[in-house]
Structure formats: C-alpha cells, structure tokens
Amino acid sequence: MGDRRMAEIVTEGGSLYVYSHSGGYMMAAEAEDAIKAAQPRWGDRSYETRIVVDQLIKGGRDSELGYGLMLKPNAEDEYNHDTPSIVIDLQKQMLIVVGMFDVTSQRTFAEIVGDNDGS
C-alpha cells in the first residue's frame, strides 16, 4: 500500500513533477529541506532545480522503485485529488502545500530558511 504524492517544481521554462509512491506524508517537510539545501543556488535554475529534485528523491536514489520524474503530471496524489499537492515555485520563491481535507499553506522561501526580511 502506498502513500502517493506529487510535487511540482515550477520554473520559467515549465514544470517538472516528482512522484513519490510511499512516504507522501513526509514530502512537505522534505520540500522545506530541499529549499534550504538549494539556498546557495537560488536564482541559478539548473543547479537549484537539481538540488531540489535530489533532496526530494534521496530516500530512493539507489532503488528502481519509489520515485518518478515527469514533465506532465501523470500519477496519483492522495492529498489533492490526483493533482500535485506540493508546489515549489522557484520563480516566486514560494512553497504551497495542499494537505488532507484541502487545507492549504503557503510560505516564502525566506520564511522557510528563517530570513523574514526576504534578503
């Protein structure tokens, strides 16, 4: 039995989707950790995107199962009616999380790393 969830990573050129077959309940916290890890490369989209993806899938790097990457959302998401329940918007520097029962939270990257003045 899985705990399926998708994250959408938004860039100027489009979106990349990360699918997790199990452990979806942890993906919001993992997204925050990924944003923190990518902070030195914020604005350098190729490196920033790679760091975020790497952090999101690090639990299954050496496994053929568990995670997938897509250019179009084509997987289950038990948290948001099969549309991505986590949006990591690199352009707007915003993390949006839709949880069970459609409860939504939004945080800026600056808030996530504890830099409330946005610098």
C-alpha positions in Angstrom: 0.0 0.0 0.0 1.3 3.4 -0.9 1.1 7.0 0.3 1.3 8.6 -3.1 2.1 12.3 -3.6 3.4 14.6 -6.3 5.5 17.8 -6.1 5.5 20.3 -8.9 8.7 22.3 -9.4 7.8 25.5 -11.3 10.4 27.3 -13.4 10.3 29.9 -16.2 10.6 27.1 -18.8 7.8 24.9 -17.4 7.3 22.4 -14.6 9.0 19.2 -13.5 6.9 16.8 -11.4 8.4 14.4 -8.7 6.2 11.4 -7.8 6.6 9.5 -4.5 4.9 6.2 -4.3 5.2 6.0 -0.5 6.1 8.4 2.2 3.9 11.2 0.8 3.2 12.4 4.4 6.9 13.4 4.6 7.1 15.2 1.3 6.2 18.6 2.7 9.0 18.5 5.2 11.3 17.2 2.6 10.4 20.1 0.3 11.3 22.5 3.0 14.7 20.7 3.5 15.2 20.8 -0.3 14.6 24.6 -0.4 17.1 25.1 2.4 19.7 22.9 0.7 19.2 24.9 -2.6 19.5 28.3 -1.0 23.2 28.9 -2.1 21.9 28.4 -5.7 18.6 30.3 -5.6 18.2 32.0 -8.9 20.6 29.6 -10.7 17.7 27.5 -12.1 19.7 24.5 -13.4 21.5 23.9 -10.1 18.6 25.0 -7.9 16.3 22.5 -9.7 18.8 19.7 -9.5 19.4 20.2 -5.8 15.6 20.3 -5.1 15.0 17.1 -7.0 18.0 15.4 -5.5 16.8 16.2 -2.0 13.2 15.0 -2.7 14.3 11.6 -4.0 17.3 11.0 -1.8 15.5 8.2 0.0 15.3 6.1 -3.1 18.4 7.1 -5.1 19.7 3.6 -5.4 16.3 1.9 -5.9 14.3 1.2 -9.0 11.2 1.8 -7.0 9.7 4.6 -5.0 10.1 7.8 -7.1 9.5 9.1 -10.6 10.1 12.2 -12.6 7.6 13.6 -15.1 7.2 16.5 -17.5 3.4 16.2 -17.2 1.5 15.2 -14.0 0.6 11.6 -14.7 0.4 9.9 -11.3 -1.7 9.6 -8.2 -1.7 12.2 -5.4 -3.8 11.1 -2.5 -3.6 14.5 -0.9 -5.1 16.7 -3.7 -7.4 14.7 -5.9 -4.6 13.4 -8.2 -3.1 16.9 -8.9 0.2 17.9 -7.3 -0.3 18.7 -3.6 3.1 20.3 -3.3 4.2 23.2 -5.5 7.8 24.5 -5.2 7.7 27.7 -7.3 11.3 28.7 -8.0 10.2 31.9 -9.8 8.1 33.2 -7.0 10.2 31.6 -4.2 7.0 30.1 -2.7 6.1 26.7 -1.3 2.4 25.7 -1.4 1.2 22.6 0.3 -2.3 21.1 0.0 -2.9 18.6 2.7 -5.7 16.2 3.5 -9.1 17.9 3.6 -7.9 20.6 1.2 -6.0 22.5 4.0 -3.5 24.7 2.2 -0.4 26.5 3.5 1.9 28.9 1.7 5.3 30.0 2.8 8.0 32.0 1.1 11.5 30.6 0.8 12.7 33.3 3.1 10.3 32.2 5.8 11.4 28.6 5.4 15.0 29.4 5.9 14.2 31.9 8.7 15.0 35.1 6.9 11.9 37.1 7.4 13.2 40.3 5.7 13.5 38.4 2.4 17.2 39.1 1.8 
